[in-house]
Each structure stands twice: as C-alpha cells, then as structure tokens.
C-alpha cells in the first residue's frame, strides 16, 4: 500500500549553515547539522552531519551518520554510516563502521572500517613505538657497539654438531630411494 522512499529519513534538523555563510571556528551540536556554506574549523555533532554539494569544510568532521556531497579537507569520524555522494570529495582519513562511496566520488586518504578495531590498532602501534623508543633511542652509538660486542661473545659452533653440506643431500636421496623401493609415492619425489 505505502511505498517507502529510499532516502526517507526522519531527522530533527538542529542547524543549517546556508550556502552564503562563511564560518571560521569550531561547530558543536547535539542534533543533525546541514552545511551548505564554507567552514574553517572542526564540525562535531551527536546527530547526523550532512555536507551538501555547495559546502566546503577545512577541518575535521564528526557525526553519528555522515553524508558528504561537498568538499571536506580533514579527517572524518562516523559512529554509524558514511556516504560519499558523486559530488563529494574527501582529502583525509575516514573512521567509520559502514562506508558507501559513489563511483564518481573522490577520496584521498586511509579508511578504518571499524571504530573499535581502529582504536585498538592505534593503541598497539603507540605501545610498540614507546617500547622501541625506551629500548634503544635512535642514533645512539653506544647501543651499536654493545650489539657488536654481544655478537663477538658468541662462540663458534663445534665441528661435530654441524653436518657437512653434502650429508643433508645424501639423507634426502636415501629417503627417496627407501620410499621408491617400498612402492610408496613413487612420483612424489622426482629426481
């Protein structure tokens, strides 16, 4: 009986930045924000963020769900779904749970598709970097000298423990011959 429209969304519009407006500074809101003008600064909302085709943002953008139809130069963080329309252009990284990019849209940057995993990976990388910095500071000459001394302290292997190079080949050939004699897997070890 009733047809559902594909783009039907019940949004409580909190703010609209008109096409003729220029804002320099950060924007924070609790509900949906639609930007049609130019913003230099970060845009953060707890609701949806709509960046229309006439909009240009130079700064980071954050929203529950984000639709990009204009230009964004900065990182984008979405707690839900991010859509980049055919007129959209993003120069920066995206951190989102779901991503839809139109074939004519432009995106230059990195994308992390799971917010939790992205934060976890970032924490691990920072932890590893900290451990490396604490272990051996970059450009520390005495650390290299200690490594060289440690390498010199290792005694050479005893002659009885290392088989001669030909011995390994002979063992392999003996293995092949034994299996061929028994009729097992004749072609598995070609000569």
MARBA-3410 file (N, C-alpha, C, O; in Angstrom, 1 decimal):
191
0.8,-1.2,0.0,0.0,0.0,0.0,0.8,1.3,0.0,0.7,2.1,-0.9 ~ 1.7,1.4,1.0,2.6,2.5,1.1,4.0,2.2,0.5,4.5,1.1,0.8 ~ 4.5,3.1,-0.3,5.8,2.9,-0.8,6.8,3.7,0.1,6.6,4.8,0.4 ~ 7.9,3.0,0.3,9.0,3.6,1.1,10.0,4.3,0.2,10.4,3.7,-0.8 ~ 10.3,5.5,0.5,11.3,6.2,-0.3,12.7,5.8,0.1,12.9,5.6,1.3
13.6,5.7,-0.8,14.9,5.2,-0.5,15.7,6.2,0.4,16.4,5.7,1.3 ~ 15.5,7.5,0.2,16.3,8.4,1.0,15.4,9.1,2.1,15.8,10.1,2.7 ~ 14.3,8.4,2.5,13.4,9.0,3.5,14.1,8.8,4.9,14.5,7.7,5.3 ~ 14.3,9.9,5.5,15.0,9.9,6.8,14.3,10.9,7.8,14.0,12.0,7.4 ~ 14.0,10.4,8.9,13.3,11.3,9.9,14.5,11.9,10.7,15.0,11.3,11.7
14.8,13.2,10.4,15.9,13.8,11.1,15.4,15.1,11.8,14.6,15.8,11.2 ~ 15.8,15.3,13.0,15.5,16.6,13.7,16.6,17.5,13.3,17.7,17.4,13.9 ~ 16.4,18.5,12.5,17.4,19.4,12.0,17.7,20.4,13.1,16.8,21.2,13.5 ~ 18.9,20.5,13.5,19.3,21.4,14.6,19.8,22.7,14.0,19.5,23.8,14.4 ~ 20.7,22.6,13.0,21.3,23.8,12.4,21.5,23.6,10.9,21.8,22.5,10.4
21.4,24.7,10.2,21.7,24.8,8.8,22.7,25.9,8.6,22.4,27.1,8.9 ~ 23.8,25.6,8.0,24.7,26.7,7.6,24.5,26.9,6.1,24.8,26.1,5.3 ~ 23.9,28.1,5.8,23.5,28.4,4.4,24.6,28.5,3.5,25.8,28.7,3.9 ~ 24.3,28.5,2.2,25.3,28.5,1.1,26.1,29.8,1.1,27.2,29.8,0.6 ~ 25.5,30.9,1.6,26.2,32.2,1.5,26.9,32.4,2.8,27.5,33.5,3.0
27.0,31.5,3.8,27.6,31.7,5.0,29.1,31.2,5.0,29.4,30.2,4.4 ~ 29.9,31.9,5.7,31.3,31.5,5.9,31.6,31.5,7.4,31.4,32.6,8.1 ~ 32.0,30.4,8.0,32.2,30.3,9.4,33.7,29.9,9.7,34.2,29.0,9.1 ~ 34.3,30.7,10.6,35.7,30.4,11.0,35.6,30.1,12.5,35.4,30.9,13.3 ~ 35.8,28.8,12.8,35.7,28.3,14.1,35.1,27.0,14.2,34.6,26.5,13.2
35.1,26.4,15.4,34.5,25.0,15.5,33.0,25.1,15.8,32.5,26.1,16.3 ~ 32.3,24.0,15.3,30.9,23.9,15.4,30.6,22.6,16.2,31.1,21.6,15.9 ~ 29.7,22.8,17.3,29.3,21.6,18.1,27.8,21.7,18.2,27.2,22.7,18.4 ~ 27.2,20.5,18.0,25.7,20.4,18.0,25.3,19.1,18.6,26.1,18.1,18.6 ~ 24.0,19.0,19.0,23.5,17.7,19.5,22.7,17.0,18.5,22.6,15.8,18.5
22.0,17.7,17.6,21.2,17.1,16.6,21.8,17.3,15.2,23.0,17.7,15.1 ~ 21.0,17.0,14.2,21.5,17.0,12.8,22.0,18.4,12.4,21.3,19.4,12.7 ~ 23.1,18.4,11.7,23.6,19.6,11.1,23.8,19.5,9.6,24.3,18.5,9.1 ~ 23.3,20.5,8.9,23.4,20.5,7.4,24.3,21.7,7.1,24.0,22.8,7.5 ~ 25.3,21.4,6.3,26.2,22.5,5.9,26.2,22.7,4.4,26.4,21.7,3.7
25.9,23.9,4.0,25.8,24.3,2.6,26.8,25.3,2.3,27.1,25.6,1.1 ~ 27.4,26.0,3.3,28.4,27.0,3.1,29.8,26.6,3.3,30.1,25.4,3.2 ~ 30.6,27.5,3.8,32.1,27.2,4.0,32.4,27.3,5.5,32.0,28.2,6.2 ~ 33.1,26.3,6.0,33.5,26.2,7.4,35.0,26.0,7.5,35.5,25.0,6.8 ~ 35.7,26.8,8.2,37.1,26.6,8.5,37.2,26.3,10.0,37.1,27.2,10.8
37.3,25.0,10.3,37.3,24.5,11.7,36.6,23.2,11.8,36.1,22.7,10.8 ~ 36.6,22.6,13.0,36.0,21.3,13.2,34.5,21.4,13.3,34.0,22.3,13.9 ~ 33.8,20.3,12.8,32.4,20.2,12.9,32.1,18.9,13.7,32.5,17.9,13.2 ~ 31.4,19.0,14.8,31.1,17.8,15.6,29.6,17.9,16.0,29.1,18.9,16.5 ~ 28.9,16.8,15.8,27.5,16.7,16.2,27.3,15.2,16.7,27.9,14.3,16.2
26.3,15.2,17.6,25.9,13.8,18.1,24.9,13.2,17.1,24.7,12.0,17.2 ~ 24.3,14.0,16.3,23.3,13.6,15.3,24.0,13.4,14.0,25.2,13.2,13.9 ~ 23.2,13.4,12.9,23.7,13.2,11.5,24.4,14.5,11.1,24.1,15.6,11.5 ~ 25.4,14.4,10.2,26.1,15.5,9.6,25.9,15.4,8.1,26.2,14.4,7.5 ~ 25.3,16.5,7.5,25.1,16.5,6.0,25.9,17.6,5.4,25.8,18.8,5.8
26.9,17.2,4.6,27.7,18.2,3.9,27.2,18.2,2.4,27.5,17.3,1.7 ~ 26.5,19.3,2.1,25.9,19.4,0.8,26.9,19.7,-0.3,28.0,19.9,0.0 ~ 26.4,19.6,-1.6,27.3,19.8,-2.7,28.0,21.2,-2.8,29.0,21.3,-3.4 ~ 27.3,22.2,-2.2,27.9,23.5,-2.2,28.9,23.8,-1.1,29.5,24.8,-1.0 ~ 29.0,22.8,-0.1,29.7,23.0,1.1,31.2,22.7,0.9,31.6,22.0,0.1
32.0,23.4,1.7,33.4,23.2,1.8,33.9,23.3,3.3,33.6,24.3,3.9 ~ 34.5,22.2,3.8,34.9,22.2,5.2,36.4,22.0,5.2,36.9,21.0,4.6 ~ 37.1,22.9,5.9,38.6,22.7,6.1,38.8,22.4,7.6,38.9,23.4,8.3 ~ 38.7,21.2,8.0,38.8,20.8,9.4,38.2,19.4,9.5,37.7,18.8,8.6 ~ 38.3,18.9,10.7,37.8,17.5,11.0,36.3,17.6,11.1,35.7,18.5,11.6
35.6,16.4,10.8,34.2,16.3,10.9,33.8,15.1,11.6,34.4,14.0,11.4 ~ 32.8,15.2,12.5,32.4,14.0,13.3,30.9,14.0,13.4,30.3,15.1,13.7 ~ 30.3,12.9,13.2,28.8,12.8,13.4,28.4,11.3,13.5,29.2,10.4,13.3 ~ 27.1,11.1,13.9,26.6,9.8,14.1,26.6,9.1,12.7,27.1,8.0,12.5 ~ 25.9,9.7,11.7,25.9,9.3,10.3,26.3,10.5,9.5,25.9,11.6,9.8
27.1,10.3,8.5,27.6,11.4,7.7,27.4,11.2,6.2,27.6,10.1,5.7 ~ 26.9,12.3,5.6,26.7,12.3,4.2,27.5,13.4,3.6,27.4,14.5,4.0 ~ 28.4,13.0,2.7,29.3,14.0,2.1,29.0,14.2,0.6,29.1,13.3,-0.2 ~ 28.5,15.4,0.3,28.2,15.8,-1.1,29.1,16.9,-1.6,29.2,17.2,-2.8 ~ 29.8,17.5,-0.6,30.7,18.6,-0.9,32.1,18.3,-0.7,32.5,17.1,-0.9
32.9,19.3,-0.3,34.4,19.1,-0.1,34.7,19.1,1.3,34.3,19.9,2.1 ~ 35.5,18.1,1.7,36.0,18.0,3.1,37.5,17.8,3.1,38.0,16.8,2.5 ~ 38.2,18.7,3.7,39.7,18.5,3.8,40.0,18.4,5.3,40.1,19.4,6.1 ~ 40.1,17.1,5.7,40.3,16.8,7.2,39.8,15.4,7.4,39.3,14.8,6.5 ~ 40.0,14.9,8.6,39.6,13.6,9.0,38.1,13.5,9.3,37.5,14.5,9.9
37.5,12.4,8.9,36.0,12.2,9.2,35.8,11.1,10.1,36.4,10.0,9.8 ~ 35.0,11.2,11.1,34.7,10.1,12.0,33.2,10.0,12.1,32.5,10.9,12.4 ~ 32.7,8.8,11.9,31.3,8.5,11.9,31.1,7.3,12.8,31.7,6.3,12.7 ~ 30.1,7.4,13.7,29.8,6.3,14.6,28.9,5.3,13.9,28.7,4.2,14.4 ~ 28.4,5.6,12.7,27.5,4.7,12.0,27.9,4.6,10.5,28.9,4.0,10.2
27.1,5.1,9.7,27.3,5.0,8.2,27.8,6.3,7.6,27.4,7.4,8.0 ~ 28.7,6.2,6.7,29.2,7.3,6.0,28.9,7.1,4.5,29.2,6.1,3.9 ~ 28.3,8.1,3.9,28.1,8.1,2.4,28.8,9.2,1.8,28.7,10.4,2.2 ~ 29.5,8.9,0.7,30.2,9.9,-0.1,29.5,9.9,-1.5,29.6,8.9,-2.2 ~ 28.7,11.0,-1.7,27.9,11.1,-3.0,28.8,11.4,-4.2,30.0,11.6,-4.0
28.2,11.4,-5.4,29.0,11.6,-6.6,29.7,12.9,-6.6,30.7,13.1,-7.3 ~ 29.1,13.9,-6.0,29.7,15.3,-5.9,30.7,15.4,-4.8,31.3,16.5,-4.6 ~ 30.8,14.4,-3.9,31.6,14.5,-2.7,33.1,14.3,-3.0,33.5,13.6,-3.9 ~ 33.9,15.0,-2.2,35.4,14.9,-2.3,35.9,15.0,-0.9,35.7,16.0,-0.2 ~ 36.7,14.0,-0.5,37.3,13.9,0.8,38.8,13.8,0.7,39.3,12.9,0.0
39.6,14.7,1.3,41.0,14.6,1.4,41.3,14.5,2.9,41.4,15.5,3.6 ~ 41.5,13.3,3.3,41.7,13.0,4.7,41.3,11.6,5.1,40.9,10.8,4.2 ~ 41.5,11.2,6.3,41.2,9.8,6.7,39.8,9.7,7.1,39.1,10.6,7.6 ~ 39.2,8.5,7.0,37.8,8.2,7.4,37.9,7.0,8.4,38.6,6.0,8.2 ~ 37.1,7.2,9.5,37.0,6.2,10.5,35.5,6.0,10.7,34.8,6.9,11.2
34.9,4.9,10.2,33.5,4.6,10.2,33.2,3.2,10.4,34.1,2.3,10.2 ~ 31.9,2.9,10.6,31.5,1.5,10.7,31.1,0.9,9.4,31.4,-0.2,9.0 ~ 30.4,1.8,8.6,29.9,1.4,7.3,30.3,2.5,6.3,30.2,3.7,6.7 ~ 30.6,2.2,5.1,31.1,3.2,4.1,30.4,2.9,2.7,30.5,1.7,2.2 ~ 29.8,3.9,2.1,29.2,3.8,0.8,29.9,5.0,0.0,29.7,6.1,0.4
30.5,4.6,-1.1,31.2,5.6,-1.9,30.7,5.5,-3.3,30.7,4.4,-3.9 ~ 30.1,6.6,-3.9,29.6,6.6,-5.2,30.8,6.5,-6.2,31.9,6.9,-5.9 ~ 30.6,5.9,-7.4,31.7,5.7,-8.3,32.3,7.0,-8.8,33.5,7.0,-9.2 ~ 31.6,8.1,-8.8,32.2,9.4,-9.2,32.8,10.2,-8.1,33.3,11.3,-8.3 ~ 32.6,9.8,-6.9,33.2,10.5,-5.7,34.7,10.4,-5.7,35.3,9.5,-6.3
35.3,11.3,-4.9,36.8,11.3,-4.8,37.1,11.2,-3.3,36.5,11.8,-2.4 ~ 38.1,10.3,-3.1,38.6,10.1,-1.7,40.1,9.8,-1.7,40.5,8.9,-2.4 ~ 40.8,10.6,-1.0,42.2,10.5,-0.9,42.6,10.4,0.6,42.5,11.4,1.3 ~ 43.0,9.3,1.0,43.3,9.1,2.4,43.2,7.6,2.8,43.1,6.7,2.0 ~ 43.2,7.3,4.1,43.0,6.0,4.6,41.6,5.8,5.2,41.0,6.8,5.7
41.2,4.6,5.3,39.9,4.3,5.8,40.0,3.2,6.8,40.5,2.1,6.5 ~ 39.4,3.4,8.0,39.3,2.3,9.0,37.9,2.0,9.2,37.1,2.9,9.5 ~ 37.5,0.8,8.9,36.1,0.4,8.8,35.4,0.0,10.2,34.2,-0.2,10.2 ~ 36.2,-0.1,11.2,35.6,-0.5,12.5,36.3,0.4,13.6,37.5,0.3,13.8 ~ 35.5,1.3,14.2,36.0,2.2,15.1,36.7,1.6,16.3,37.8,2.0,16.7
36.2,0.5,16.8,36.8,-0.2,17.9,38.2,-0.8,17.5,39.2,-0.6,18.2 ~ 38.2,-1.5,16.3,39.4,-2.0,15.9,40.5,-1.0,15.6,41.7,-1.1,15.8 ~ 40.0,0.1,15.0,40.9,1.2,14.7,41.6,1.8,15.9,42.8,2.0,15.9 ~ 40.8,2.0,17.0,41.4,2.5,18.2,42.3,1.5,18.9,43.3,1.8,19.4 ~ 41.9,0.2,18.7,42.8,-0.9,19.3,44.1,-1.0,18.6,45.1,-1.1,19.2
44.1,-0.9,17.3,45.3,-1.0,16.5,46.2,0.2,16.8,47.4,0.1,16.9 ~ 45.6,1.4,16.8,46.3,2.6,17.1,47.0,2.5,18.5,48.2,2.9,18.7 ~ 46.3,2.0,19.5,46.9,1.8,20.8,48.1,0.8,20.8,49.1,1.1,21.4 ~ 47.9,-0.2,20.0,49.0,-1.2,19.9,50.2,-0.6,19.2,51.4,-0.8,19.6 ~ 50.0,0.2,18.1,51.1,0.8,17.4,51.8,1.8,18.4,53.1,1.8,18.4
51.1,2.6,19.1,51.7,3.5,20.0,52.5,2.8,21.1,53.5,3.3,21.5 ~ 52.0,1.7,21.6,52.6,0.9,22.6,54.0,0.4,22.1,55.0,0.4,22.8 ~ 53.9,-0.1,20.9,55.2,-0.7,20.3,56.2,0.4,20.0,57.4,0.2,20.3 ~ 55.7,1.6,19.6,56.6,2.7,19.4,57.3,3.1,20.7,58.5,3.4,20.7 ~ 56.5,3.2,21.8,57.0,3.5,23.1,58.1,2.5,23.5,59.1,2.9,24.0
57.8,1.2,23.3,58.8,0.2,23.7,60.0,0.3,22.9,61.1,0.2,23.5 ~ 59.9,0.6,21.7,61.1,0.7,20.8,62.0,1.9,21.2,63.2,1.9,21.3 ~ 61.3,3.0,21.5,62.0,4.2,22.0,62.7,4.0,23.3,63.8,4.5,23.5 ~ 62.1,3.3,24.2,62.7,3.0,25.5,63.8,2.1,25.4,64.8,2.2,26.1 ~ 63.7,1.1,24.5,64.7,0.0,24.4,66.0,0.6,23.8,67.1,0.4,24.3
65.9,1.3,22.7,67.2,1.8,22.1,66.8,3.1,21.4,66.2,3.1,20.3 ~ 67.2,4.3,21.9,67.0,5.5,21.3,67.6,5.6,19.9,68.7,5.1,19.8 ~ 67.0,6.3,19.0,67.5,6.4,17.6,68.8,7.2,17.6,68.9,8.2,18.3 ~ 69.8,6.7,16.9,71.1,7.5,16.8,72.0,7.3,18.0,72.9,8.1,18.2 ~ 71.8,6.3,18.8,72.6,6.1,20.0,73.8,5.2,19.6,73.6,3.9,19.4
75.0,5.7,19.5,76.1,4.9,19.0,76.6,3.9,20.0,76.9,2.8,19.6 ~ 76.5,4.1,21.3,76.9,3.0,22.3,76.1,1.8,22.2,76.6,0.7,22.4 ~ 74.8,1.9,21.8,74.0,0.7,21.7,74.5,-0.2,20.6,74.5,-1.4,20.7 ~ 75.0,0.4,19.5,75.5,-0.4,18.4,76.8,-1.2,18.8,77.0,-2.3,18.5 ~ 77.6,-0.5,19.5,78.9,-1.1,20.0,78.6,-2.3,20.9,79.3,-3.3,20.8
77.6,-2.1,21.8,77.2,-3.2,22.6,76.7,-4.4,21.8,77.0,-5.6,22.1 ~ 75.9,-4.2,20.8,75.4,-5.3,19.9,76.6,-6.0,19.3,76.6,-7.2,19.2 ~ 77.6,-5.2,18.8,78.8,-5.9,18.1,79.5,-6.7,19.2,80.0,-7.8,18.8 ~ 79.7,-6.2,20.4,80.4,-7.0,21.4,79.6,-8.3,21.7,80.2,-9.3,21.9 ~ 78.3,-8.2,21.8,77.5,-9.4,22.1,77.7,-10.4,21.0,77.8,-11.6,21.2
77.8,-10.0,19.7,78.0,-10.9,18.6,79.3,-11.5,18.7,79.5,-12.7,18.3 ~ 80.3,-10.8,19.1,81.7,-11.4,19.2,81.8,-12.4,20.4,82.6,-13.3,20.3 ~ 81.0,-12.3,21.4,81.0,-13.2,22.6,80.4,-14.5,22.2,80.7,-15.5,23.0 ~ 79.7,-14.7,21.2,79.1,-16.0,20.8,80.2,-16.9,20.3,80.9,-16.6,19.3 ~ 80.4,-18.1,20.9,81.5,-18.9,20.5,81.1,-19.6,19.1,79.9,-19.8,18.9
82.1,-20.0,18.3,81.7,-20.6,17.1,81.2,-22.0,17.3,81.5,-22.6,18.4 ~ 80.3,-22.6,16.5,79.8,-23.9,16.7,80.8,-25.0,16.7,81.8,-24.8,16.0 ~ 80.6,-26.0,17.4,81.5,-27.1,17.4,81.4,-27.9,16.1,80.3,-28.0,15.6 ~ 82.5,-28.4,15.7,82.6,-29.1,14.4,81.7,-30.4,14.4,81.1,-30.7,13.3 ~ 81.6,-31.1,15.5,80.8,-32.3,15.5,79.3,-32.1,15.4,78.6,-33.0,15.1
78.8,-30.9,15.7,77.4,-30.6,15.7,76.8,-30.2,14.3,75.6,-30.3,14.1 ~ 77.6,-29.8,13.4,77.2,-29.3,12.1,77.4,-30.4,11.0,78.6,-30.8,10.8 ~ 76.4,-30.9,10.4,76.6,-31.9,9.3,77.2,-31.2,8.1,76.9,-30.1,7.8 ~ 78.1,-31.9,7.4,78.7,-31.3,6.2,77.5,-31.1,5.2,76.5,-31.8,5.2 ~ 77.7,-30.1,4.3,76.6,-29.8,3.3,76.1,-31.0,2.5,74.9,-31.2,2.2
77.0,-31.8,2.0,76.7,-33.0,1.2,75.9,-34.0,2.0,75.1,-34.8,1.4 ~ 76.1,-34.1,3.3,75.4,-35.1,4.1,73.9,-34.9,4.1,73.1,-35.8,4.1 ~ 73.4,-33.6,4.1,72.0,-33.3,4.0,71.4,-33.8,2.7,70.3,-34.4,2.7 ~ 72.1,-33.6,1.6,71.6,-34.0,0.3,71.6,-35.6,0.3,70.7,-36.1,-0.3 ~ 72.6,-36.2,0.9,72.6,-37.7,0.9,71.5,-38.2,1.7,70.9,-39.2,1.3
71.1,-37.6,2.8,70.0,-38.0,3.6,68.7,-37.9,2.8,67.9,-38.8,2.8 ~ 68.5,-36.9,2.0,67.3,-36.7,1.2,67.3,-37.8,0.1,66.2,-38.3,-0.2 ~ 68.4,-38.0,-0.5,68.4,-39.1,-1.6,68.1,-40.4,-1.0,67.4,-41.2,-1.6 ~ 68.7,-40.8,0.2,68.4,-42.0,0.8,66.9,-42.2,1.1,66.3,-43.2,1.0 ~ 66.3,-41.1,1.6,64.8,-41.1,1.9,64.0,-41.4,0.6,63.1,-42.2,0.6
64.4,-40.8,-0.5,63.7,-41.1,-1.8,63.9,-42.5,-2.2,62.9,-43.2,-2.6 ~ 65.1,-43.0,-2.1,65.3,-44.4,-2.5,64.5,-45.4,-1.7,64.0,-46.3,-2.2 ~ 64.5,-45.2,-0.4,63.8,-46.1,0.5,62.3,-46.1,0.2,61.6,-47.2,0.2 ~ 61.7,-45.0,-0.1,60.3,-44.9,-0.5,60.0,-45.5,-1.8,59.0,-46.2,-2.1 ~ 61.0,-45.4,-2.8,60.8,-46.0,-4.1,60.8,-47.5,-4.0,60.1,-48.2,-4.7
61.7,-48.0,-3.2,61.8,-49.5,-3.0,60.5,-50.1,-2.5,60.1,-51.2,-2.9 ~ 59.9,-49.4,-1.5,58.7,-49.9,-0.9,57.5,-49.7,-1.8,56.4,-50.3,-1.5 ~ 57.6,-48.9,-2.9,56.5,-48.7,-3.8,55.5,-47.6,-3.3,54.4,-47.6,-3.8 ~ 55.9,-46.8,-2.4,55.0,-45.8,-1.9,55.4,-44.5,-2.5,56.6,-44.1,-2.6 ~ 54.4,-43.8,-3.0,54.6,-42.4,-3.6,55.8,-42.3,-4.5,56.7,-41.5,-4.3
55.8,-43.1,-5.5,57.0,-43.2,-6.4,57.2,-41.9,-7.1,58.4,-41.5,-7.2 ~ 56.2,-41.2,-7.5,56.4,-40.0,-8.3,56.4,-38.7,-7.4,56.5,-37.6,-8.0 ~ 56.3,-38.9,-6.1,56.2,-37.7,-5.3,57.6,-37.0,-5.2,57.6,-35.8,-5.0 ~ 58.6,-37.8,-5.2,60.0,-37.2,-5.1,60.7,-37.4,-6.4,61.6,-38.3,-6.5 ~ 60.4,-36.6,-7.4,61.1,-36.8,-8.7,62.6,-36.4,-8.5,63.0,-35.6,-7.7
63.4,-37.1,-9.3,64.9,-36.9,-9.3,65.3,-35.8,-10.1,66.5,-35.4,-10.2
END
